[in-house]
Amino acid sequence: MSQGPAIPQVPAATTIKPTDLRGILKYIPRFRDQIFVIALDGAVVADSNLLNLLLDIAVLRSLTIKVVLVHGISKQLTELAESCGVTLSNADGTGVTDPATLDLAVRASARVSHLVLEGLTQNGLKCAITNAIRALPTGVIKGVDQQGTGKVHRIEKDTLGHLIAADIIPIIQPIGFSTNGHTLRINSDLLAIEVAEALGATKVIYLSTQEGLVIDGDLKRDISVQTLTKVLDQAPHTIASSARSKALHSVKGIESGIPRVHLIDGRIYDALLNEVFSSEGVGTLIYGNDYQQIRQATRSDVHFIQSLTSSGVKREELLSRDESTTENNIEPFYVFEIDENIVACVTLQFYPDRPDVAEIGSLYVMPFHKKRGVGRKMVEFAALRAQERGAKQLIALSTQNPTFFTSVCGFEESDKSSLPSARLKTYESNGRNAKVLLRELK
Ligand SMILES: CC(C)(COP(=O)(O)OP(=O)(O)OC[C@H]1O[C@@H](n2cnc3c(N)ncnc32)[C@H](O)[C@@H]1OP(=O)(O)O)[C@@H](O)C(=O)NCCC(=O)NCCS
């Protein structure tokens, strides 16, 4: 009889409390019917946290998020080779796959898929292993025949689409089939991205035994694809070699249109749910274009903007506004989102009598996300928008952080004579005596 994975023993790193369900509810309309490709390394499938992870996947399914599972096999393949006394030509599907390695890869794949099938069944989920991955032999690279190693040729989207529509989770092995039906071994990091691209998934979530993406010893909580591309081009050695493949494939995936890729430690209890449903996350989020994260606020954001800025108002860093004032004047607000969570806001005001001037205000960055370039990005975004609308000068009024504008964002200290007349009136009546800062827009 098959021995399922052991009862999970891993202690909770961070736990979602039942009260957080209210918080989770807000994600339901945003994530409804989206496809998440979840890529499990073989080492994660072997870990005692697997059953918790599959339970988390059941939670995602219950929230109408469509899930496709891709799994790796390196750990099991290496163990199998050791027990059989076989020397592997390559363990991760990126180098040569000789016939003995291919044979063991098929066996390891069957074992890993079975563990996943078993765990999903225990959580009441329907699932199926498919032959939806059509592959071509990688061929000869730098004079070396890669033998049984393959690259993705085509993904049978219809097959996967039918399964997903029938509420069946496709389980994708790191194995493809050539046009004549022969088996080829495919790297699972690459495969997850290819599947996500083909299905138009909104996320790839890599679950490995690493805490996230560590660059130069520093765990990145979020990183833009531009910054990561630069690191991969100029200093690839600063990324641990074990994470480089995922970093490279994440960049490829985002460049081809997948909005977000997450790297998280699949051994941590609740990591998956915390990453998806909290603004702070537990691993690393890799995201696309910097300014794509900034959008105009809508009325449904009002409550969140109020609670975001309330501590800034208490400390008199920001001017107080009540909820209905914000709601009736939502148009100038822009919000910065990280993975669907608002983490910062800013306003951009225009004055009919002074079309050459725009004012940036209510700039607030959530404490956890400070010092990561969000504030600067919001200011640069506002400057671009102001310029597009024909403004020649951007003004900011600040009581407690004028040096942020002057030393970081290129503003200079000015005086109240720079203010449009309507703004001058409120400036004089509110008694805050904020510093007037001005930046010429070129
Ligand atoms: C000021 C604020 C918007 C900065 O946001 P942020 O996302 O942390 O800023 P960034 O990460 O883009 O920039 C950080 C840089 O600004 C510097 N910085 C932040 N506040 C500063 C200040 N008051 N004076 C000088 N430099 C400051 C940081 O030291 C850092 O410099 P570094 O990159 O050389 O390390 C944020 O701290 C905040 O929300 N403060 C409370 C509200 C507020 O005062 N708003 C402005 C008035 S409208």
The ligand as an SDF file (V2000), in Angstrom:
LIG
                    3D

 48 50  0  0  0  0  0  0  0  0999 V2000
    8.2720   60.2880    2.5280 C   0  0  0  0  0  0  0  0  0  0  0  0
    7.8100   58.9560    1.9580 C   0  0  0  0  0  0  0  0  0  0  0  0
    6.6850   59.2330    0.9610 C   0  0  0  0  0  0  0  0  0  0  0  0
    8.9790   58.2670    1.2780 C   0  0  0  0  0  0  0  0  0  0  0  0
    8.5250   57.0730    0.6660 O   0  0  0  0  0  0  0  0  0  0  0  0
    9.5110   55.8290    0.3840 P   0  0  0  0  0  0  0  0  0  0  0  0
    8.7740   54.8820   -0.4600 O   0  0  0  0  0  0  0  0  0  0  0  0
   10.0740   55.3370    1.6440 O   0  0  0  0  0  0  0  0  0  0  0  0
   10.6420   56.5360   -0.4560 O   0  0  0  0  0  0  0  0  0  0  0  0
   11.6390   55.8570   -1.5050 P   0  0  0  0  0  0  0  0  0  0  0  0
   11.8810   54.4490   -1.1220 O   0  0  0  0  0  0  0  0  0  0  0  0
   11.1660   56.1340   -2.8750 O   0  0  0  0  0  0  0  0  0  0  0  0
   12.9200   56.7340   -1.2960 O   0  0  0  0  0  0  0  0  0  0  0  0
   13.6380   56.4390   -0.2030 C   0  0  0  0  0  0  0  0  0  0  0  0
   14.7570   57.4250   -0.1270 C   0  0  0  0  0  0  0  0  0  0  0  0
   14.2250   58.6500    0.3560 O   0  0  0  0  0  0  0  0  0  0  0  0
   14.8950   58.9960    1.5410 C   0  0  0  0  0  0  0  0  0  0  0  0
   13.9610   59.6750    2.4140 N   0  0  0  0  0  0  0  0  0  0  0  0
   12.7700   59.2460    2.8810 C   0  0  0  0  0  0  0  0  0  0  0  0
   12.2380   60.1990    3.6710 N   0  0  0  0  0  0  0  0  0  0  0  0
   13.1050   61.2280    3.6770 C   0  0  0  0  0  0  0  0  0  0  0  0
   13.1260   62.4880    4.3060 C   0  0  0  0  0  0  0  0  0  0  0  0
   12.1580   62.9280    5.0700 N   0  0  0  0  0  0  0  0  0  0  0  0
   14.1910   63.2620    4.0770 N   0  0  0  0  0  0  0  0  0  0  0  0
   15.2170   62.8760    3.2860 C   0  0  0  0  0  0  0  0  0  0  0  0
   15.2560   61.6990    2.6660 N   0  0  0  0  0  0  0  0  0  0  0  0
   14.1990   60.8800    2.8660 C   0  0  0  0  0  0  0  0  0  0  0  0
   15.3470   57.6680    2.1120 C   0  0  0  0  0  0  0  0  0  0  0  0
   16.4080   57.8370    3.0080 O   0  0  0  0  0  0  0  0  0  0  0  0
   15.7580   56.9120    0.8830 C   0  0  0  0  0  0  0  0  0  0  0  0
   17.0200   57.3090    0.4380 O   0  0  0  0  0  0  0  0  0  0  0  0
   18.0530   56.2330   -0.1750 P   0  0  0  0  0  0  0  0  0  0  0  0
   17.3750   55.6620   -1.4030 O   0  0  0  0  0  0  0  0  0  0  0  0
   19.2530   57.0440   -0.4740 O   0  0  0  0  0  0  0  0  0  0  0  0
   18.2060   55.2170    0.8980 O   0  0  0  0  0  0  0  0  0  0  0  0
    7.2980   58.0020    3.0720 C   0  0  0  0  0  0  0  0  0  0  0  0
    8.2800   57.9270    4.0530 O   0  0  0  0  0  0  0  0  0  0  0  0
    6.0030   58.4090    3.7220 C   0  0  0  0  0  0  0  0  0  0  0  0
    4.9450   57.9440    3.3080 O   0  0  0  0  0  0  0  0  0  0  0  0
    6.0520   59.2690    4.7850 N   0  0  0  0  0  0  0  0  0  0  0  0
    4.8880   59.6690    5.5150 C   0  0  0  0  0  0  0  0  0  0  0  0
    3.9890   60.6320    4.7400 C   0  0  0  0  0  0  0  0  0  0  0  0
    4.6940   61.8510    4.2270 C   0  0  0  0  0  0  0  0  0  0  0  0
    5.4440   62.4980    4.9310 O   0  0  0  0  0  0  0  0  0  0  0  0
    4.4060   62.2210    2.9640 N   0  0  0  0  0  0  0  0  0  0  0  0
    5.0260   63.3480    2.3040 C   0  0  0  0  0  0  0  0  0  0  0  0
    4.2420   64.5860    2.5080 C   0  0  0  0  0  0  0  0  0  0  0  0
    2.9780   64.7970    1.2790 S   0  0  0  0  0  0  0  0  0  0  0  0
  1  2  1  0
  2  3  1  0
  2  4  1  0
  2 36  1  0
  4  5  1  0
  5  6  1  0
  6  7  2  0
  6  8  1  0
  6  9  1  0
  9 10  1  0
 10 11  2  0
 10 12  1  0
 10 13  1  0
 13 14  1  0
 14 15  1  0
 15 16  1  0
 15 30  1  0
 16 17  1  0
 17 18  1  0
 17 28  1  0
 18 19  1  0
 18 27  1  0
 19 20  2  0
 20 21  1  0
 21 22  1  0
 21 27  2  0
 22 23  1  0
 22 24  2  0
 24 25  1  0
 25 26  2  0
 26 27  1  0
 28 29  1  0
 28 30  1  0
 30 31  1  0
 31 32  1  0
 32 33  2  0
 32 34  1  0
 32 35  1  0
 36 37  1  0
 36 38  1  0
 38 39  2  0
 38 40  1  0
 40 41  1  0
 41 42  1  0
 42 43  1  0
 43 44  2  0
 43 45  1  0
 45 46  1  0
 46 47  1  0
 47 48  1  0
M  END
$$$$
